[in-house]
């Protein structure tokens, strides 16, 4: 994450030892470690929440797309059903006409 080498860390440690002193340095290091850990934990939680939001948005988009596809499919089925109904009506009318013609011929 940061480009800090060994010598930079040694310099920070030496300056900390000189400024804070050997008695308070362990406590200061513990407190710094605590806050660094807390910051990492917070960043991980934020990252997880952002990933969940992205996943939820993707799911919403997929559901919307499927809903549109379902409406299109429903419309196609309705159209095909209407066409099939019209064809069946025409076939029944034709059969009725043929039956009427046969009845007239038989009499």
C-alpha positions as CSV (number, residue, x, y, z in Angstrom):
1,X,0.0,0.0,0.0
2,X,2.6,2.6,1.1
3,X,6.1,2.4,-0.4
4,X,8.0,2.4,2.9
5,X,11.2,0.6,3.1
6,X,13.2,-0.8,6.0
7,X,15.4,2.3,6.5
8,X,12.4,4.6,6.6
9,X,10.8,2.4,9.3
10,X,14.1,2.5,11.3
11,X,14.2,6.3,11.0
12,X,10.6,6.6,12.2
13,X,11.4,4.3,15.1
14,X,14.5,6.2,16.1
15,X,12.7,9.6,16.0
16,X,9.8,8.1,18.0
17,X,12.3,6.8,20.6
18,X,13.9,10.1,20.9
19,X,10.7,12.2,21.0
20,X,8.4,9.9,23.1
21,X,11.1,8.3,25.2
22,X,11.7,4.6,26.0
23,X,9.2,4.5,28.9
24,X,6.2,5.6,26.8
25,X,7.1,4.1,23.4
26,X,5.6,0.7,24.0
27,X,2.3,2.2,25.1
28,X,2.3,4.6,22.1
29,X,3.1,1.7,19.7
30,X,0.2,-0.3,21.2
31,X,-2.2,2.7,20.8
32,X,-0.9,3.3,17.2
33,X,-1.4,-0.4,16.4
34,X,-4.9,-0.3,17.9
35,X,-5.9,2.6,15.7
36,X,-4.3,1.1,12.6
37,X,-6.2,-2.1,13.2
38,X,-9.5,-0.2,13.8
39,X,-8.9,1.8,10.5
40,X,-8.3,-1.5,8.6
41,X,-11.4,-3.0,10.1
42,X,-13.4,0.1,9.1
43,X,-12.0,0.0,5.6
44,X,-12.9,-3.7,5.2
45,X,-16.4,-3.1,6.4
46,X,-16.9,-0.2,4.0
47,X,-15.4,-2.3,1.2
48,X,-17.8,-5.1,2.0
49,X,-20.8,-2.8,2.1
50,X,-19.9,-1.2,-1.3
51,X,-19.5,-4.7,-2.8
52,X,-23.0,-5.6,-1.4
53,X,-24.5,-2.5,-2.9
54,X,-22.9,-3.3,-6.3
55,X,-24.3,-6.8,-6.0
56,X,-27.7,-5.6,-5.1
57,X,-27.7,-3.1,-8.0
58,X,-26.7,-5.9,-10.4
59,X,-29.5,-8.1,-9.1
60,X,-32.0,-5.2,-9.5
61,X,-30.8,-4.7,-13.1
62,X,-31.1,-8.5,-13.8
63,X,-34.7,-8.5,-12.3
64,X,-35.7,-5.5,-14.4
65,X,-34.3,-7.2,-17.5
66,X,-36.1,-10.4,-16.8
67,X,-39.3,-8.5,-16.1
68,X,-39.1,-6.8,-19.5
69,X,-38.3,-10.2,-21.2
70,X,-41.3,-11.7,-19.4
71,X,-43.6,-8.9,-20.6
72,X,-42.3,-9.4,-24.1
73,X,-42.8,-13.2,-23.9
74,X,-46.3,-12.6,-22.5
75,X,-47.2,-10.3,-25.3
76,X,-45.9,-12.8,-27.9
77,X,-48.0,-15.6,-26.3
78,X,-51.1,-13.3,-26.3
79,X,-50.5,-12.5,-30.0
80,X,-50.0,-16.2,-30.9
81,X,-53.0,-17.2,-28.9
82,X,-55.1,-14.6,-30.7
83,X,-53.9,-15.7,-34.1
84,X,-54.6,-19.4,-33.2
85,X,-58.1,-18.4,-32.0
86,X,-58.8,-16.6,-35.3
87,X,-57.5,-19.6,-37.3
88,X,-59.7,-22.0,-35.2
89,X,-62.7,-19.7,-35.7
90,X,-62.2,-19.6,-39.4
91,X,-61.8,-23.4,-39.5
92,X,-65.0,-23.9,-37.5
93,X,-66.9,-21.5,-39.8
94,X,-65.5,-23.4,-42.9
95,X,-66.6,-26.7,-41.4
96,X,-70.0,-25.3,-40.6
97,X,-70.4,-24.1,-44.1
98,X,-69.3,-27.5,-45.5
99,X,-71.7,-29.3,-43.1
100,X,-74.5,-27.0,-44.2
101,X,-73.7,-27.6,-47.9
102,X,-73.7,-31.4,-47.3
103,X,-77.0,-31.2,-45.4
104,X,-78.6,-29.3,-48.3
105,X,-77.2,-31.9,-50.8
106,X,-78.5,-34.8,-48.8
107,X,-82.0,-33.5,-48.7
